[in-house]
Structure formats: C-alpha cells, structure tokens
Amino acid sequence: MVTQLRLETARDALDLNGVADTSFGFQATAGLTGFGLPAVSAQWLEAAGDGARWRGQRVLSRDIDIPLDIVGRDRRHLRELVSRLARAMADEMTFVVVDDEKVRWSTAVYRTGGGDIDLAESQRDVQTVVTVRAADPYFTASTVATQTIGGDQGTTPLLSSLVAVPLAASQAIGEMTLENSGDAPAYPVWEVHGPGSILEVVSPTGEALRWNGRLAAGEKLIVDTRQGTVTDQTGANRYADVGTAPRFWTIPAGTTTATVTLLDTTAASKVVCSWRPRKWMVI
C-alpha cells in the first residue's frame, strides 16, 4: 500500500495526498498508471529457419499518468495552487513514492502532456490529468547501503559479514557480502581510502574492474559505476589508470559476494562500497 506521493522540484514540493490530509491542496485520485513493469525493446536474430532467437533487451523510459484533484480554500487559493503546479511542471521534477514501510523511492520525471482543466466546473476545485516521463524506468531508494573492508580496527571495525583473508601486511583481500534489497540491479560506488595501489573488485559472476594507480595516505578514489567515472578527492579524472576492458558491473538483487583486493595498504586503508537499491515496481 502506497502511503504518500510527492512531486518535488528544486524550489517546491507538492504533496499529492494533501486533500486527504488537510482538505485542500493536491490529491492523486483513482486511475494513476505507470507503476507496473516498464516497456522493453527486445532484440531478435532472424535465422534462415523458422522463428527467431532472443539476443537481449533494453528497458525503455516509463510514462506515468497522474489524475489530480486540486482543491483550494477559495477561488484565490485555487489559482495559487494551479500556478504552483504549472511552475513545478516547467522543469525537471522528482516523483516520490513512500511505501507502507516508510521507504522513499523516487525517479526523475518531465511532463510530456496533459494538464487541461475546466475552470467553469467549480469555484474552489478543478480536476486534471498530467502525464510525466521517467528516463530512468526504475524507482531508486533514498537509503544507501554500505559495506567496508579494511580500516583501523581500533576505530572502524570490520563488518561481521566480511570474510577477510590477510595474505601479507601490505595486502588486503576479502569477500564482501552485498545485500541488494531491491529487485533490480544496483550500481555500486566504490570509495578507496589511501594509502594503497592496484584496486581490483570482482563481481559475484566474475566480472572484474581494475584500477592500476596509487593513492597516498589521505587521498581517496571514487569509482561511480553508473556514471562510469573515476575521480579522486579533488574531482580530478583518474580514469587513465583503469585497466583494459573494464566492467562497471552492477549488484544483482538478493545477497551475493564480491571480492576486493588492494595492495600497499596500512591500517588506515579501506574500501567502502555503497549502493541504492532499485525496484521495477513500487506498491
């Protein structure tokens, strides 16, 4: 059961449960669509014989239809609410769904149609349907999950789910348990705190991402697998040190195990993996 719907911009936040909560404002009504599975574009190989073979698929953008009841305290207040909606729809918005477990899921959207109103219907309320499109078809959680390997055990203890295999004083290697509570693959962000060199992170299915550079004490490397970027703590590009044929792999749904290796480490060195769970559908 969805407990709250919101449309947020940099300057405003429209509570789409406002009428139910306060008797005026914005209210999403029956007929809301676009919460199910998004459309896909499948690739097929047409063979000489009968039928075809499936070669893969690409998930398409998501369209969401939002029926709205806009209720003001009076005609003047109604005009203010309609103006707020118009300003919000002029640029990028964040469509937010808060489920019954109070987890916040969101996706960036833009208006693609709708918004007609009949001002003659009432002096204090109007109805409309707005269509928005999400380029990213998944709903992403606001909560961030993390796992850590390394660090000074006196100040940053190893997580109980980590199985560390110390090979030498200057080498850290371990198996990191990754729990993705969503039902879609999640993109990890790797933060490497120096000193250290030659980072390698291997996915549960054997895909490897290797960075052959070196970090001094106090330096940090950030690998954003969704953006495909590798930067240091100053924002400088460190992608040139990435190994050949890198795989910016994702974390599958459920509980899996990855392997992390970092050389030339000290007690201060650590690798932090963080990710936001994603879902195909939120109910």
MIMI-396380 format. One record per residue (C-alpha): x, y, z; residue in three letters. Coordinates in steps of 0.001 Angstrom, whole numbers, plus 500000, padded with zeros to 6 digits. Last residue first. Layout:
# MIMI-396380
xx->X; yy->Y; zz->Z; rest->ALA
...
***
This chain:
# MIMI-396380
xx->503245; yy->499188; zz->495635; rest->ILE
xx->506564; yy->500051; zz->493990; rest->VAL
xx->507584; yy->498380; zz->490718; rest->MET
xx->510883; yy->497720; zz->488922; rest->TRP
xx->512848; yy->498434; zz->492059; rest->LYS
xx->516252; yy->499934; zz->492865; rest->ARG
xx->518519; yy->499618; zz->495912; rest->PRO
xx->520990; yy->502477; zz->496447; rest->ARG
xx->524658; yy->501486; zz->496607; rest->TRP
xx->527786; yy->501888; zz->498695; rest->SER
xx->531132; yy->500032; zz->498665; rest->CYS
xx->533851; yy->501275; zz->501009; rest->VAL
xx->537493; yy->500230; zz->500590; rest->VAL
xx->539937; yy->500854; zz->503430; rest->LYS
xx->543489; yy->501924; zz->504182; rest->SER
xx->544286; yy->503365; zz->507614; rest->ALA
xx->545835; yy->500142; zz->508951; rest->ALA
xx->548277; yy->500237; zz->506037; rest->THR
xx->547954; yy->499171; zz->502414; rest->THR
xx->550380; yy->498516; zz->499569; rest->ASP
xx->547860; yy->496413; zz->497612; rest->LEU
xx->544050; yy->496430; zz->497386; rest->LEU
xx->541863; yy->493404; zz->496535; rest->THR
xx->538069; yy->493105; zz->496776; rest->VAL
xx->535970; yy->490009; zz->496051; rest->THR
xx->532178; yy->490146; zz->495695; rest->ALA
xx->529504; yy->488027; zz->497371; rest->THR
xx->525742; yy->487947; zz->496738; rest->THR
xx->522526; yy->488519; zz->498681; rest->THR
xx->519395; yy->489472; zz->496751; rest->GLY
xx->519057; yy->491573; zz->493612; rest->ALA
xx->522184; yy->491751; zz->491484; rest->PRO
xx->524942; yy->494312; zz->492161; rest->ILE
xx->526100; yy->496012; zz->488962; rest->THR
xx->529322; yy->495749; zz->486985; rest->TRP
xx->531457; yy->498536; zz->485606; rest->PHE
xx->533475; yy->496037; zz->483571; rest->ARG
xx->536857; yy->497337; zz->482490; rest->PRO
xx->538356; yy->496070; zz->479194; rest->ALA
xx->541906; yy->497246; zz->479936; rest->THR
xx->542790; yy->498531; zz->483375; rest->GLY
xx->541743; yy->501926; zz->484761; rest->VAL
xx->544710; yy->504236; zz->485360; rest->ASP
xx->543578; yy->506771; zz->482730; rest->ALA
xx->540241; yy->507109; zz->484589; rest->TYR
xx->541825; yy->509247; zz->487306; rest->ARG
xx->539911; yy->512469; zz->486499; rest->ASN
xx->540428; yy->515161; zz->489148; rest->ALA
xx->537474; yy->515818; zz->491459; rest->GLY
xx->539712; yy->516825; zz->494361; rest->THR
xx->539007; yy->513605; zz->496316; rest->GLN
xx->539938; yy->511482; zz->493289; rest->ASP
xx->537913; yy->510606; zz->490216; rest->THR
xx->536864; yy->507520; zz->488228; rest->VAL
xx->533669; yy->507850; zz->486176; rest->THR
xx->531413; yy->505262; zz->484508; rest->GLY
xx->528321; yy->507223; zz->485526; rest->GLN
xx->526595; yy->504182; zz->486992; rest->ARG
xx->529844; yy->502593; zz->488144; rest->THR
xx->530951; yy->505607; zz->490174; rest->ASP
xx->534560; yy->504933; zz->491215; rest->VAL
xx->535757; yy->507386; zz->493866; rest->ILE
xx->539438; yy->507411; zz->494877; rest->LEU
xx->540620; yy->508992; zz->498117; rest->LYS
xx->543885; yy->510503; zz->499314; rest->GLU
xx->544782; yy->510829; zz->502987; rest->GLY
xx->547773; yy->508486; zz->502729; rest->ALA
xx->548939; yy->508274; zz->499131; rest->ALA
xx->546922; yy->506578; zz->496411; rest->LEU
xx->548376; yy->504584; zz->493514; rest->ARG
xx->547004; yy->503679; zz->490094; rest->GLY
xx->546259; yy->500355; zz->488434; rest->ASN
xx->542458; yy->500342; zz->488727; rest->TRP
xx->540789; yy->497005; zz->487964; rest->ARG
xx->537115; yy->496151; zz->487422; rest->LEU
xx->536444; yy->492437; zz->487050; rest->ALA
xx->533354; yy->490451; zz->486086; rest->GLU
xx->533420; yy->487052; zz->487824; rest->GLY
xx->529702; yy->486426; zz->488415; rest->THR
xx->529667; yy->487678; zz->492019; rest->PRO
xx->531585; yy->490744; zz->490817; rest->SER
xx->535345; yy->491254; zz->491134; rest->VAL
xx->536842; yy->494446; zz->492538; rest->VAL
xx->540521; yy->495133; zz->491848; rest->GLU
xx->542489; yy->498052; zz->493269; rest->LEU
xx->546115; yy->498423; zz->492282; rest->ILE
xx->547519; yy->500734; zz->494953; rest->SER
xx->547025; yy->501771; zz->498548; rest->GLY
xx->547335; yy->504564; zz->501079; rest->PRO
xx->544663; yy->505500; zz->500776; rest->GLY
xx->540879; yy->505500; zz->501111; rest->HIS
xx->539073; yy->503774; zz->498238; rest->VAL
xx->535453; yy->504723; zz->497679; rest->GLU
xx->533498; yy->502420; zz->495349; rest->TRP
xx->530020; yy->503424; zz->494184; rest->VAL
xx->527802; yy->500452; zz->493369; rest->PRO
xx->525060; yy->500433; zz->490718; rest->TYR
xx->522015; yy->498360; zz->491710; rest->ALA
xx->520437; yy->495541; zz->489673; rest->PRO
xx->516625; yy->495353; zz->490012; rest->ALA
xx->514508; yy->493654; zz->492718; rest->ASP
xx->515594; yy->495836; zz->495624; rest->GLY
xx->517056; yy->494675; zz->498940; rest->SER
xx->520552; yy->494380; zz->497460; rest->ASN
xx->522705; yy->492679; zz->500098; rest->GLU
xx->526391; yy->492669; zz->499161; rest->LEU
xx->528705; yy->490427; zz->501204; rest->THR
xx->532358; yy->491422; zz->500707; rest->MET
xx->534991; yy->488726; zz->500335; rest->GLU
xx->538436; yy->489885; zz->501277; rest->GLY
xx->541877; yy->490939; zz->500220; rest->ILE
xx->544168; yy->493449; zz->501823; rest->ALA
xx->547871; yy->493481; zz->501050; rest->GLN
xx->550684; yy->495327; zz->502827; rest->SER
xx->550925; yy->493058; zz->505882; rest->ALA
xx->550607; yy->489972; zz->503716; rest->ALA
xx->547971; yy->487464; zz->502661; rest->LEU
xx->545189; yy->488588; zz->505019; rest->PRO
xx->541933; yy->486773; zz->504070; rest->VAL
xx->538966; yy->488763; zz->505373; rest->ALA
xx->535442; yy->487325; zz->505456; rest->VAL
xx->533117; yy->490284; zz->505816; rest->LEU
xx->529613; yy->489729; zz->507225; rest->SER
xx->530696; yy->490787; zz->510715; rest->SER
xx->531718; yy->494173; zz->509430; rest->LEU
xx->535308; yy->495157; zz->510126; rest->LEU
xx->535694; yy->497643; zz->512898; rest->PRO
xx->536454; yy->501297; zz->512163; rest->THR
xx->538228; yy->502895; zz->515144; rest->THR
xx->540504; yy->500219; zz->516624; rest->GLY
xx->540117; yy->498021; zz->513553; rest->GLN
xx->541890; yy->500692; zz->511525; rest->ASP
xx->540387; yy->500388; zz->508066; rest->GLY
xx->539908; yy->497380; zz->505820; rest->GLY
xx->536760; yy->496267; zz->504020; rest->ILE
xx->533515; yy->498182; zz->504168; rest->THR
xx->529898; yy->497587; zz->503136; rest->GLN
xx->527236; yy->500191; zz->502529; rest->THR
xx->523502; yy->500512; zz->501799; rest->ALA
xx->522160; yy->503987; zz->500984; rest->VAL
xx->518554; yy->504929; zz->501696; rest->THR
xx->516756; yy->507163; zz->499202; rest->SER
xx->515624; yy->504118; zz->497227; rest->ALA
xx->515576; yy->504235; zz->493420; rest->THR
xx->512469; yy->503570; zz->491295; rest->PHE
xx->513465; yy->502192; zz->487891; rest->TYR
xx->512462; yy->503437; zz->484431; rest->PRO
xx->515224; yy->506061; zz->484266; rest->ASP
xx->514020; yy->508484; zz->481582; rest->ALA
xx->510872; yy->508975; zz->483661; rest->ALA
xx->508006; yy->510522; zz->481700; rest->ARG
xx->505151; yy->512625; zz->483040; rest->VAL
xx->501473; yy->512749; zz->482067; rest->THR
xx->499161; yy->515113; zz->483960; rest->VAL
xx->495422; yy->514500; zz->484376; rest->VAL
xx->493185; yy->517349; zz->485542; rest->THR
xx->490452; yy->518123; zz->488049; rest->GLN
xx->489461; yy->521511; zz->489428; rest->VAL
xx->488427; yy->522809; zz->492850; rest->ASP
xx->487292; yy->526037; zz->494571; rest->ARG
xx->484829; yy->527908; zz->492380; rest->GLN
xx->483740; yy->524848; zz->490463; rest->SER
xx->483295; yy->523387; zz->486991; rest->GLU
xx->483811; yy->526516; zz->484900; rest->ALA
xx->487583; yy->526381; zz->485222; rest->LEU
xx->487799; yy->523244; zz->483107; rest->ASP
xx->491399; yy->521994; zz->483257; rest->ILE
xx->493922; yy->520570; zz->480789; rest->ASP
xx->497229; yy->519385; zz->482306; rest->GLY
xx->498071; yy->516591; zz->479925; rest->GLY
xx->501374; yy->516002; zz->478193; rest->GLY
xx->505076; yy->515175; zz->478396; rest->THR
xx->505919; yy->516498; zz->481863; rest->ARG
xx->509417; yy->515528; zz->482986; rest->TYR
xx->510425; yy->512916; zz->485563; rest->VAL
xx->513308; yy->511995; zz->487896; rest->ALA
xx->512704; yy->508780; zz->489863; rest->THR
xx->511985; yy->508145; zz->493528; rest->SER
xx->511504; yy->505551; zz->496259; rest->TRP
xx->511179; yy->506540; zz->499952; rest->ARG
xx->510868; yy->503675; zz->502436; rest->VAL
xx->508251; yy->504361; zz->505099; rest->LYS
xx->507309; yy->500649; zz->505349; rest->GLU
xx->503904; yy->501496; zz->503858; rest->ASP
xx->505583; yy->502855; zz->500743; rest->ASP
xx->506719; yy->506419; zz->500102; rest->VAL
xx->506620; yy->507226; zz->496377; rest->VAL
xx->508462; yy->510252; zz->495024; rest->VAL
xx->508367; yy->511745; zz->491532; rest->PHE
xx->511300; yy->514107; zz->491210; rest->THR
xx->510734; yy->517011; zz->488872; rest->MET
xx->512665; yy->518507; zz->485965; rest->GLU
xx->511258; yy->521723; zz->484530; rest->ASP
xx->508028; yy->523578; zz->483744; rest->ALA
xx->505766; yy->521138; zz->485628; rest->MET
xx->506592; yy->522688; zz->489005; rest->ALA
xx->505709; yy->526175; zz->487762; rest->ARG
xx->502351; yy->524988; zz->486403; rest->ALA
xx->501529; yy->523121; zz->489617; rest->LEU
xx->502309; yy->526153; zz->491751; rest->ARG
xx->500125; yy->528319; zz->489466; rest->SER
xx->497203; yy->525895; zz->489870; rest->VAL
xx->497647; yy->526065; zz->493644; rest->LEU
xx->497686; yy->529876; zz->493636; rest->GLU
xx->494555; yy->530000; zz->491441; rest->ARG
xx->492794; yy->527651; zz->493888; rest->LEU
xx->493749; yy->529935; zz->496781; rest->HIS
xx->492047; yy->532837; zz->495042; rest->ARG
xx->488920; yy->530822; zz->494284; rest->ARG
xx->488550; yy->529669; zz->497885; rest->ASP
xx->490083; yy->527156; zz->500310; rest->ARG
xx->491562; yy->525438; zz->497291; rest->GLY
xx->491163; yy->521905; zz->495936; rest->VAL
xx->493171; yy->520401; zz->493079; rest->ILE
xx->492068; yy->516863; zz->492165; rest->ASP
xx->494795; yy->515183; zz->490157; rest->LEU
xx->494972; yy->512197; zz->487811; rest->PRO
xx->498672; yy->511274; zz->487406; rest->ILE
xx->499623; yy->509315; zz->484277; rest->ASP
xx->503156; yy->507890; zz->484469; rest->ILE
xx->505281; yy->507057; zz->481423; rest->ASP
xx->508449; yy->504965; zz->481958; rest->ARG
xx->511506; yy->505013; zz->479710; rest->SER
xx->512523; yy->501817; zz->477939; rest->LEU
xx->514338; yy->498736; zz->479261; rest->VAL
xx->516696; yy->497320; zz->476649; rest->ARG
xx->516561; yy->493661; zz->475628; rest->GLN
xx->518726; yy->490741; zz->474635; rest->GLY
xx->519500; yy->488418; zz->471740; rest->ARG
xx->516294; yy->486325; zz->471516; rest->TRP
xx->516419; yy->483858; zz->468645; rest->ARG
xx->513987; yy->483878; zz->465744; rest->ALA
xx->511222; yy->481803; zz->464162; rest->GLY
xx->511579; yy->479207; zz->461452; rest->ASP
xx->514790; yy->478713; zz->459557; rest->GLY
xx->517153; yy->481239; zz->457998; rest->ALA
xx->517514; yy->482990; zz->461332; rest->ALA
xx->516161; yy->486351; zz->462470; rest->GLU
xx->518132; yy->487448; zz->465496; rest->LEU
xx->515914; yy->489307; zz->467953; rest->TRP
xx->516481; yy->492378; zz->470080; rest->GLN
xx->513788; yy->493274; zz->472599; rest->ALA
xx->512715; yy->496819; zz->473417; rest->SER
xx->511192; yy->496872; zz->476879; rest->VAL
xx->508161; yy->498552; zz->478444; rest->ALA
xx->508111; yy->499391; zz->482132; rest->PRO
xx->506625; yy->496912; zz->484645; rest->LEU
xx->503880; yy->498438; zz->486735; rest->GLY
xx->503662; yy->501836; zz->488425; rest->PHE
xx->502697; yy->503757; zz->485282; rest->GLY
xx->499046; yy->504436; zz->485986; rest->THR
xx->497066; yy->506521; zz->488498; rest->LEU
xx->493362; yy->505995; zz->487724; rest->GLY
xx->491927; yy->506790; zz->491138; rest->ALA
xx->492972; yy->510162; zz->492536; rest->THR
xx->496210; yy->511987; zz->493312; rest->ALA
xx->495271; yy->514892; zz->495594; rest->GLN
xx->496717; yy->518402; zz->495581; rest->PHE
xx->495832; yy->521123; zz->498111; rest->GLY
xx->492774; yy->521236; zz->500371; rest->PHE
xx->491007; yy->519040; zz->502948; rest->SER
xx->494170; yy->518752; zz->505130; rest->THR
xx->495286; yy->515101; zz->504932; rest->ASP
xx->493050; yy->513681; zz->502204; rest->ALA
xx->493350; yy->516897; zz->500214; rest->VAL
xx->497148; yy->516959; zz->500546; rest->GLY
xx->497909; yy->513418; zz->499418; rest->ASN
xx->499772; yy->514573; zz->496301; rest->LEU
xx->502125; yy->516672; zz->498425; rest->ASP
xx->503731; yy->519113; zz->496010; rest->LEU
xx->507299; yy->520072; zz->496938; rest->ALA
xx->508822; yy->523366; zz->495807; rest->ASP
xx->512034; yy->525150; zz->494837; rest->ARG
xx->514410; yy->522465; zz->493499; rest->ALA
xx->511442; yy->520393; zz->492420; rest->THR
xx->509402; yy->517695; zz->494157; rest->GLU
xx->506277; yy->515780; zz->493158; rest->LEU
xx->505019; yy->513702; zz->496074; rest->ARG
xx->503028; yy->510535; zz->496734; rest->LEU
xx->502432; yy->509066; zz->500189; rest->GLN
xx->501141; yy->505900; zz->501840; rest->THR
xx->501408; yy->503410; zz->498963; rest->VAL
xx->500000; yy->500000; zz->500000; rest->MET
***
